[in-house]
Amino acid sequence: MQEALTDLDVAGASGAPGTARSVMKKLPEVTLAFWLMKIAATTLGETAGDLFAQTLKLGYFLTTIALFALFVVTLVVQLRSRRYNPFFYWTVILSTSMAGTTMSDFMNRDASAKYLSGGATKLGWGPQGLGLGYPVGAAILISILLAIFLAWRLSGMTFEIRDIVTFKGEALFWSAILVSNTLGTSMGDFLSDSSGLGYAGGALLVTGALAVLVALMKVPAVPNVLLFWIAFVLTRPLGATAGDLLTKPAAKGGLDLGTAGSSAVLLAVLFGLMAYAQVKERRTATAGQA
């Protein structure tokens, strides 16, 4: 399983197992650690987004503005960096996950009691949500994501992410990341709230879908680029359903651990993984200079 996940590399055309490849000069290699950090970051994005919007009652509108601004700041730091830095990269991933959580909630939800816990009728200042619903919201986000990929293709730039070296290429890459995380949130919330599967059932369904992607890696006709982006989108609903499972009340099928406590634990886990990645990156750089 570890080898299969490690080989899920969008950059390599050959797809040969066991080959250490860099996704991009400023991005990490796609390894098992990469996917573990992605799931940790997206789960934290769900719990932290809900912490600000719901627990602290800032509302979807204000929280979306604040977290999108945070995304812009972290992205500028990442773009200005000349080499891969795990803390810079994963901070952007985390900020897209948090912003994606509240962006999705703002698009899909409204001020009805179904979405507002604790008998609240209002969250924060401004509009309480567009109330589009998960199917409509997901359709809009899928359309935006496809438009980004179309613009990417028409630009003539490669989809081999390790070869992206221009500002325009990075802008397209991070735009796709933001939209895919927002789409993944909508998918995860639909599975948790509307599908009847519940939080645990939704998480198991997404895990099964990811297992299918691992199996498809053995099919030469299926491009690794496609598999990577499907996996990247699907790890977001996995994080969303896992986050809901941790934080929601037991009456709704959750573990009722709370958004604050769950976010603190997940943040510690993510920082631990980031520190490990930083040490590994330094050792790799040192070995390359020897």
Buried (B, 14 or more C-beta within 10 A) or exposed (E): EEEBBBBBBBBBEEBEEEEEBBBBEBBBBBBBBBBBBBBBBBBBBBBBBBBBBBBBBBBBBBBBBBBBEBBEEBBEBBBEEEEBBBBBBBBBBBBBBBBBBBBBBBBBBBBEEEBBBEEEEEBBEBEBBBBBBBEBBBBBBBEBBEEBBEBBEEEEBBBBBBBBEEEEBBBBBBBBBBBBBBBBBBBBBBBBBEBEBBBBBBBBBBBEBBEEBBEBBEEEEBEBBEBBBBBBBBBBBBBBBBBBBBBBEEEBBBBEBBBBEBBBBBBEBBEEBBEEBBEBBEEBEEEEEE
